[in-house]
Amino acid sequence: MSDEYECETCTETFWYREDCEEHMSDYGHWPKCESCTRVFRTRRACNQHMNATDHWAPRFECESCSREFRSQSAANQHMAAVGHWAPKIPCETCNLRFRTIEDADQHMKIQAHYSNYCQSCKKRFANENALRMHLNSKIHRGKNITCPFCKDNYTNASGLTHHLERGSCRNAPALNRETILRIIRERDPHGTITNRQIEWHEENTGQFSATDRAFNGSSWECYLCHRDFRTAGALNSHLNSSVHKQKVYHCPNVESKCGKQFSTLAALFNHLESESCSFMRFERVQQQVGDVFQGRRAIALRA
């Protein structure tokens, strides 16, 4: 009695070689090269050929286990059937990945791994700028900037400057956007933050009040920019704001050619506090506001 003979492709076994070969011929079970048309009598010979000619077909691996497949669709079918898809949702801080958004959120919340996350407030933000604005708000900064005239406290330099430019300081009623600009110009001979102009015409500092002619039948319309407002009071607030004033200040960041211009000193400070052009840190702006309003030397904002 001879040894059993096994088909080179399937698991069938036979007592006689002739029966085994007949089976492989009938069912096309002779080992075939995975790339060319050659057929071999044994799996070993076929493998030797594919090794020598690099005729192995591409393998598509399961993302979780060690199984390989001849096609991506076969691999996908396997991973879908047994739940072997690899986690694809990344943590915003570490290298971990998760299968669901809910799992990723739970991890980032517990570990404080949101990329724009305030740990003390347990609150996340859409982007880095929004987080920075939150961290620089009164929630975290308090009110540490004191008006040098009325001693009221403000959160930041732009808040203090807005208070003075509006002419609302009870101990310095003569200060407003125009008078502050005159003072700044005298101390800024090199145009560090003020725009150089051949001739300066002082702007009207009176209050504007819209008449009934500004009502266009459905809303109150600004005759300069044609924006619509729901009430006359809203239009008046717009007209008396700095929206249509000349842009007399500019960002001092000449190295990066920022080029942004502003109609108020408060707007310039707000731009610097945002750190959007990376000229100076928020804290540095707060340190220099006192020099701007109370100093006697020429203005030279430095990062």
ChimeraX attribute file (.defattr): number of C-alpha atoms within 10 A of each C-alpha:
attribute: neighborCount
match mode: 1-to-1
recipient: residues
	/A:1	5
	/A:2	8
	/A:3	10
	/A:4	13
	/A:5	16
	/A:6	17
	/A:7	21
	/A:8	19
	/A:9	15
	/A:10	11
	/A:11	7
	/A:12	13
	/A:13	16
	/A:14	16
	/A:15	13
	/A:16	14
	/A:17	16
	/A:18	11
	/A:19	14
	/A:20	20
	/A:21	19
	/A:22	12
	/A:23	17
	/A:24	20
	/A:25	11
	/A:26	10
	/A:27	11
	/A:28	12
	/A:29	19
	/A:30	21
	/A:31	20
	/A:32	20
	/A:33	20
	/A:34	17
	/A:35	13
	/A:36	12
	/A:37	7
	/A:38	11
	/A:39	16
	/A:40	16
	/A:41	14
	/A:42	14
	/A:43	17
	/A:44	11
	/A:45	15
	/A:46	20
	/A:47	19
	/A:48	13
	/A:49	16
	/A:50	17
	/A:51	11
	/A:52	10
	/A:53	11
	/A:54	12
	/A:55	16
	/A:56	15
	/A:57	14
	/A:58	13
	/A:59	13
	/A:60	16
	/A:61	18
	/A:62	20
	/A:63	16
	/A:64	12
	/A:65	11
	/A:66	7
	/A:67	12
	/A:68	16
	/A:69	16
	/A:70	13
	/A:71	13
	/A:72	15
	/A:73	11
	/A:74	15
	/A:75	21
	/A:76	17
	/A:77	13
	/A:78	17
	/A:79	18
	/A:80	11
	/A:81	10
	/A:82	8
	/A:83	11
	/A:84	16
	/A:85	17
	/A:86	14
	/A:87	14
	/A:88	13
	/A:89	16
	/A:90	17
	/A:91	19
	/A:92	16
	/A:93	13
	/A:94	12
	/A:95	7
	/A:96	13
	/A:97	17
	/A:98	16
	/A:99	13
	/A:100	12
	/A:101	14
	/A:102	11
	/A:103	14
	/A:104	21
	/A:105	19
	/A:106	12
	/A:107	17
	/A:108	19
	/A:109	16
	/A:110	9
	/A:111	12
	/A:112	19
	/A:113	19
	/A:114	21
	/A:115	17
	/A:116	19
	/A:117	20
	/A:118	16
	/A:119	13
	/A:120	7
	/A:121	9
	/A:122	9
	/A:123	14
	/A:124	17
	/A:125	15
	/A:126	10
	/A:127	11
	/A:128	12
	/A:129	14
	/A:130	15
	/A:131	18
	/A:132	17
	/A:133	14
	/A:134	16
	/A:135	13
	/A:136	18
	/A:137	14
	/A:138	14
	/A:139	11
	/A:140	12
	/A:141	14
	/A:142	13
	/A:143	15
	/A:144	14
	/A:145	21
	/A:146	16
	/A:147	20
	/A:148	14
	/A:149	11
	/A:150	11
	/A:151	11
	/A:152	14
	/A:153	15
	/A:154	19
	/A:155	19
	/A:156	25
	/A:157	27
	/A:158	24
	/A:159	19
	/A:160	21
	/A:161	24
	/A:162	19
	/A:163	18
	/A:164	24
	/A:165	22
	/A:166	16
	/A:167	18
	/A:168	14
	/A:169	19
	/A:170	11
	/A:171	13
	/A:172	13
	/A:173	12
	/A:174	15
	/A:175	19
	/A:176	19
	/A:177	21
	/A:178	18
	/A:179	15
	/A:180	19
	/A:181	19
	/A:182	12
	/A:183	13
	/A:184	20
	/A:185	21
	/A:186	11
	/A:187	19
	/A:188	18
	/A:189	13
	/A:190	14
	/A:191	17
	/A:192	21
	/A:193	23
	/A:194	22
	/A:195	17
	/A:196	15
	/A:197	9
	/A:198	5
	/A:199	6
	/A:200	7
	/A:201	6
	/A:202	10
	/A:203	10
	/A:204	9
	/A:205	11
	/A:206	7
	/A:207	10
	/A:208	14
	/A:209	13
	/A:210	18
	/A:211	10
	/A:212	9
	/A:213	9
	/A:214	16
	/A:215	17
	/A:216	10
	/A:217	8
	/A:218	9
	/A:219	15
	/A:220	24
	/A:221	21
	/A:222	17
	/A:223	11
	/A:224	8
	/A:225	9
	/A:226	10
	/A:227	12
	/A:228	17
	/A:229	17
	/A:230	12
	/A:231	12
	/A:232	18
	/A:233	13
	/A:234	13
	/A:235	22
	/A:236	18
	/A:237	14
	/A:238	16
	/A:239	19
	/A:240	16
	/A:241	13
	/A:242	16
	/A:243	13
	/A:244	12
	/A:245	14
	/A:246	12
	/A:247	16
	/A:248	17
	/A:249	24
	/A:250	23
	/A:251	22
	/A:252	23
	/A:253	20
	/A:254	11
	/A:255	7
	/A:256	10
	/A:257	10
	/A:258	15
	/A:259	11
	/A:260	14
	/A:261	19
	/A:262	22
	/A:263	17
	/A:264	25
	/A:265	25
	/A:266	21
	/A:267	19
	/A:268	20
	/A:269	23
	/A:270	20
	/A:271	21
	/A:272	23
	/A:273	25
	/A:274	18
	/A:275	16
	/A:276	13
	/A:277	16
	/A:278	15
	/A:279	23
	/A:280	17
	/A:281	14
	/A:282	21
	/A:283	12
	/A:284	15
	/A:285	22
	/A:286	18
	/A:287	12
	/A:288	16
	/A:289	19
	/A:290	15
	/A:291	15
	/A:292	18
	/A:293	15
	/A:294	9
	/A:295	12
	/A:296	9
	/A:297	10
	/A:298	16
	/A:299	20
	/A:300	16
	/A:301	18
	/A:302	12
	/A:303	11
